[in-house]
Amino acid sequence: MGFGKSKKVLIEVDASEMSAAQVRLLKSINSMIANVITTDEEAEFFESSAEVMRMCAALIKQSHFANDLQFNGIPYADQAIEYSMDILTENMTNAKIVQYDN
């Protein structure tokens, strides 16, 4: 049985170690992902998809690991984003986009 429009999915995240900005960004990402999944307009689909990716990169840059655990000035956030994009590009090239269906 599928979800109807009146159904809500509640996502619970322990935010005790997150800043207020991180929490706001996480909420925005959830909202934008829902928009990507449900939109029926091409322009909105593409713009929202790009915005989700941008917000995910912003969240990585705001991460505890990247900012609070400084390791000799190594730009871990940038490296993590570049690594993620490399893996995404490789998976797209090999048509291996993973589908998670629990």
Backbone as CSV, one residue per row, in Angstrom:
resi,resn,N_x,N_y,N_z,CA_x,CA_y,CA_z,C_x,C_y,C_z
1,MET,0.845,-1.177,0.000,0.000,0.000,0.000,0.889,1.237,0.000
2,GLY,0.660,2.159,-0.907,1.469,3.365,-1.022,1.013,4.457,-0.077
3,PHE,1.811,5.494,-0.023,1.483,6.642,0.804,0.546,7.562,0.038
4,GLY,-0.490,8.043,0.709,-1.376,9.032,0.116,-0.862,10.423,0.425
5,LYS,-1.481,11.427,-0.138,-1.045,12.804,0.079,-1.245,13.268,1.516
6,SER,-2.110,12.607,2.267,-2.358,13.036,3.631,-1.365,12.423,4.622
7,LYS,-0.484,11.560,4.168,0.489,10.905,5.039,1.702,11.802,5.237
8,LYS,2.302,11.699,6.417,3.534,12.415,6.715,4.586,11.420,7.142
9,VAL,5.811,11.721,6.812,6.943,10.936,7.275,7.665,11.796,8.299
10,LEU,7.763,11.299,9.494,8.463,12.027,10.545,9.884,11.481,10.641
11,ILE,10.841,12.366,10.520,12.246,11.989,10.578,12.819,12.573,11.859
12,GLU,13.381,11.711,12.663,13.933,12.141,13.938,15.456,12.098,13.866
13,VAL,16.083,13.206,14.239,17.532,13.313,14.208,17.988,13.876,15.547
14,ASP,19.008,13.276,16.121,19.587,13.803,17.353,20.411,15.035,16.992
15,ALA,19.930,16.183,17.348,20.590,17.444,17.000,21.386,18.018,18.166
16,SER,21.622,17.220,19.192,22.288,17.731,20.387,23.699,18.245,20.121
17,GLU,24.350,17.742,19.075,25.698,18.210,18.766,25.737,19.085,17.516
18,MET,24.568,19.588,17.109,24.485,20.445,15.928,24.253,21.888,16.334
19,SER,24.769,22.787,15.512,24.500,24.207,15.721,23.112,24.530,15.185
20,ALA,22.609,25.686,15.547,21.305,26.109,15.037,21.331,26.217,13.511
21,ALA,22.432,26.692,12.948,22.558,26.821,11.493,22.535,25.442,10.820
22,GLN,23.196,24.457,11.427,23.190,23.114,10.872,21.783,22.521,10.897
23,VAL,21.059,22.739,11.980,19.688,22.233,12.094,18.807,22.872,11.027
24,ARG,18.930,24.183,10.856,18.123,24.865,9.829,18.435,24.327,8.440
25,LEU,19.700,24.115,8.158,20.098,23.608,6.847,19.590,22.187,6.640
26,LEU,19.656,21.369,7.663,19.143,20.005,7.573,17.639,20.001,7.302
27,LYS,16.912,20.877,7.972,15.468,20.993,7.722,15.203,21.444,6.292
28,SER,15.996,22.392,5.811,15.835,22.882,4.438,16.115,21.790,3.425
29,ILE,17.132,20.982,3.687,17.458,19.875,2.787,16.299,18.891,2.729
30,ASN,15.737,18.553,3.883,14.594,17.628,3.899,13.435,18.185,3.088
31,SER,13.156,19.451,3.265,12.059,20.085,2.541,12.323,20.098,1.033
32,MET,13.559,20.425,0.655,13.902,20.498,-0.762,13.890,19.113,-1.400
33,ILE,14.322,18.094,-0.675,14.268,16.723,-1.208,12.820,16.330,-1.477
34,ALA,11.926,16.664,-0.552,10.506,16.367,-0.758,9.996,17.071,-2.009
35,ASN,10.473,18.294,-2.239,10.070,19.039,-3.426,10.571,18.363,-4.697
36,VAL,11.826,17.919,-4.686,12.393,17.228,-5.850,11.579,15.980,-6.179
37,ILE,11.224,15.238,-5.147,10.518,13.974,-5.335,9.104,14.176,-5.878
38,THR,8.457,15.274,-5.491,7.037,15.432,-5.812,6.714,16.429,-6.923
39,THR,7.665,17.245,-7.335,7.344,18.260,-8.346,6.989,17.613,-9.685
40,ASP,6.149,18.302,-10.432,5.815,17.825,-11.770,6.213,18.858,-12.828
41,GLU,7.059,19.813,-12.423,7.531,20.837,-13.347,9.020,20.645,-13.619
42,GLU,9.376,20.619,-14.881,10.755,20.340,-15.291,11.751,21.332,-14.705
43,ALA,11.498,22.622,-14.848,12.436,23.627,-14.355,12.619,23.516,-12.845
44,GLU,11.531,23.334,-12.135,11.597,23.196,-10.683,12.365,21.936,-10.295
45,PHE,12.165,20.860,-11.044,12.862,19.607,-10.787,14.381,19.806,-10.882
46,PHE,14.827,20.445,-11.954,16.256,20.656,-12.151,16.827,21.656,-11.145
47,GLU,16.146,22.758,-10.935,16.634,23.761,-9.991,16.660,23.238,-8.562
48,SER,15.626,22.510,-8.184,15.566,21.949,-6.835,16.627,20.876,-6.638
49,SER,16.862,20.075,-7.658,17.907,19.045,-7.573,19.273,19.688,-7.358
50,ALA,19.545,20.738,-8.106,20.819,21.450,-7.943,20.916,22.083,-6.558
51,GLU,19.818,22.610,-6.071,19.798,23.246,-4.746,20.039,22.219,-3.646
52,VAL,19.485,21.022,-3.779,19.729,19.963,-2.794,21.220,19.651,-2.736
53,MET,21.838,19.511,-3.887,23.263,19.202,-3.918,24.084,20.341,-3.311
54,ARG,23.717,21.570,-3.608,24.427,22.720,-3.048,24.292,22.750,-1.528
55,MET,23.071,22.498,-1.027,22.846,22.504,0.419,23.585,21.369,1.110
56,CYS,23.663,20.211,0.462,24.425,19.102,1.044,25.904,19.470,1.151
57,ALA,26.420,20.116,0.125,27.816,20.568,0.170,28.008,21.595,1.289
58,ALA,27.043,22.485,1.458,27.130,23.482,2.526,27.121,22.808,3.896
59,LEU,26.319,21.780,4.047,26.260,21.060,5.320,27.581,20.335,5.597
60,ILE,28.178,19.768,4.561,29.483,19.124,4.719,30.512,20.153,5.171
61,LYS,30.468,21.356,4.584,31.404,22.411,4.966,31.192,22.883,6.403
62,GLN,29.972,22.729,6.921,29.675,23.140,8.298,29.856,22.000,9.299
63,SER,30.351,20.859,8.843,30.433,19.687,9.706,31.434,19.861,10.844
64,HIS,31.199,19.112,11.886,32.080,19.097,13.051,33.485,18.672,12.638
65,PHE,33.576,17.626,11.837,34.876,17.114,11.413,35.665,18.177,10.660
66,ALA,35.008,18.868,9.753,35.697,19.845,8.907,36.096,21.102,9.664
67,ASN,35.301,21.507,10.653,35.547,22.785,11.312,36.152,22.686,12.701
68,ASP,35.722,21.745,13.491,36.155,21.687,14.879,37.391,20.821,15.082
69,LEU,37.607,19.896,14.206,38.756,19.003,14.319,39.796,19.399,13.273
70,GLN,40.431,20.526,13.504,41.408,21.047,12.543,42.646,20.153,12.518
71,PHE,43.026,19.734,11.338,44.203,18.893,11.160,45.197,19.617,10.257
72,ASN,46.026,20.438,10.845,47.084,21.140,10.117,46.564,21.888,8.885
73,GLY,45.378,22.453,8.987,44.833,23.252,7.896,44.400,22.460,6.681
74,ILE,44.262,21.151,6.804,43.845,20.327,5.673,42.371,20.625,5.367
75,PRO,42.039,20.961,4.128,40.653,21.298,3.766,39.784,20.050,3.580
76,TYR,39.495,19.371,4.694,38.750,18.117,4.603,37.371,18.282,3.974
77,ALA,36.686,19.368,4.255,35.346,19.548,3.689,35.410,19.584,2.165
78,ASP,36.330,20.374,1.637,36.475,20.449,0.177,36.859,19.097,-0.399
79,GLN,37.758,18.397,0.286,38.175,17.085,-0.188,37.018,16.086,-0.160
80,ALA,36.209,16.157,0.890,35.057,15.244,0.990,34.047,15.518,-0.113
81,ILE,33.812,16.794,-0.410,32.873,17.153,-1.477,33.419,16.693,-2.825
82,GLU,34.690,16.932,-3.083,35.295,16.489,-4.337,35.233,14.971,-4.465
83,TYR,35.533,14.257,-3.389,35.466,12.797,-3.395,34.044,12.330,-3.695
84,SER,33.068,12.948,-3.048,31.668,12.594,-3.268,31.267,12.801,-4.718
85,MET,31.682,13.922,-5.295,31.346,14.208,-6.685,32.035,13.219,-7.626
86,ASP,33.270,12.851,-7.310,33.973,11.856,-8.129,33.229,10.529,-8.118
87,ILE,32.803,10.090,-6.926,32.084,8.823,-6.805,30.741,8.905,-7.532
88,LEU,30.032,10.026,-7.376,28.754,10.207,-8.063,28.951,10.165,-9.573
89,THR,29.952,10.868,-10.068,30.237,10.881,-11.506,30.595,9.485,-12.005
90,GLU,31.412,8.782,-11.234,31.794,7.412,-11.614,30.568,6.511,-11.668
91,ASN,29.697,6.628,-10.673,28.492,5.794,-10.661,27.554,6.136,-11.808
92,MET,27.441,7.424,-12.137,26.599,7.814,-13.258,27.175,7.286,-14.567
93,THR,28.486,7.375,-14.718,29.150,6.891,-15.923,28.945,5.398,-16.097
94,ASN,29.003,4.673,-15.007,28.851,3.219,-15.046,27.405,2.772,-14.869
95,ALA,26.483,3.739,-14.867,25.053,3.444,-14.687,24.819,2.614,-13.427
96,LYS,25.500,3.005,-12.358,25.385,2.272,-11.104,24.774,3.122,-9.998
97,ILE,23.828,3.959,-10.333,23.176,4.734,-9.282,22.461,3.736,-8.378
98,VAL,22.793,3.779,-7.130,22.273,2.807,-6.174,20.848,3.177,-5.812
99,GLN,19.980,2.192,-5.814,18.602,2.403,-5.393,18.411,1.724,-4.053
100,TYR,18.024,2.511,-3.062,17.777,1.980,-1.740,16.288,1.775,-1.558
101,ASP,15.873,0.557,-1.378,14.474,0.257,-1.186,14.369,-0.751,-0.061
102,ASN,14.094,-0.223,1.122,14.030,-1.117,2.289,12.665,-1.674,2.418
